[in-house]
Amino acid sequence: MSFNSSSEDVSALRDEVARLTKIVSSQGTRAYSDTREKAAEAYDAAAPYAKKAVAQVKAESRAVADVAREHPTGIAGVVVLATAIGVAVGYILGSSSQPEPRSWWR
């Protein structure tokens, strides 16, 4: 009698696990499809802006290239000036920071 009761309990538990597995699976599928739809909507909304940004960057790069072709010495001067400013800022930041004390046991 006890054996039948145990096997019925095990059978009921198996049925419950199968039912819960189906529920979780359907919820996972639903969540996946919802997320996929939202991602597609976000992509569709962002695509026109990205295309406009790419076109703007291309136009600006063409303009910079044209100026560089027309005035190569001016561009060289700008590059040298930017390098000098970068070195100066790096030197100032490097000299203003305190080095960590180094102990002999480290």
N, C-alpha and C positions, 0 to 999 in steps of 0.2 A: 504494500500500500504506500509506503513511504517512497519507494522507488518510482512509482507512477506519478506521485505528486512532484517529485524532483524533476522528472523528465518533462512534465507539463510546465513547470516553472522555467526550465531551460528553454523549452519551445516558445513560451510566452516572451522570454527575454530576447530570443533571436528575432522574433517577429517585431518586437519593439525597436531593436537595433536596426533592423531593415527599414522600418518606417522612419526612424530618425535620420538614417543615412539618406533616404530619398528627400526628406525635408531639407537637410543641409545642402545636398547636391542641387536642388532646385533654387535655393537661396543663393548659392554660389554662382550658378549660371545667370540668375537674374542680376546679381551685383556686377558680374563681368559685362553683361550686355549693357547695363546702365552706364558703367564707367566707359565702355567703348563708345557709346553714343555721345556722352559728354565730351570725350576727347576729340571725336570727329567734329562736333560743333565748335569746340575751341580752335581746332586747326582751320576749319572753314572761316571762322571769324578773323583769325590772325593772318591768313594767307595773303589777302589783298594788301594789308599794311606791310608785310614783309616784302612783297613785290615792289611796292612804292619805295621802301627803304633801300632795296638793292639798286633800283634805278637811280635814286638820288646819290648813292655812294659812287656808282659808275660815272655819273655826270660830274661829280666833284673831283674824282680821280682824273678824269679827262682834262678838266680845267687846270688842275695842278700840274699835270704832265705838259700841257701846252705852255704854261708859265715857265716851267723848268726848261723847256726847249728854247723859249725866247730869251730867258735871262739866266744862263747857267752860272755866272759868277755871283749873282744875287742869291741863288739857291745855296751855293757853296758857303757864302757868308752866313746865311741863316743856319746851316748845319754846324758851322764852326761856333757860332754864338750859342746855339742850343747845347752843344757839347761843353762849352766853357761854363755855362750856367749849371749844367748837370754836375760837372766836376766840383764846382764851388759849393753847391748845395750838399753834395755827398761829403765833402771835406768838413763843412760846418757841422753836419749831423754826426759824422764820425768823431770829430774832436770834442763835441759837447757831451757825448755819452761817457759814462763812467765805466771803466773796465771792471770786471768782476775780480775780486781778490782771489789770488791763487795760493792755496796753502800747499805746503810740501806733502801732506798726507793724501791729497787727491790724486 
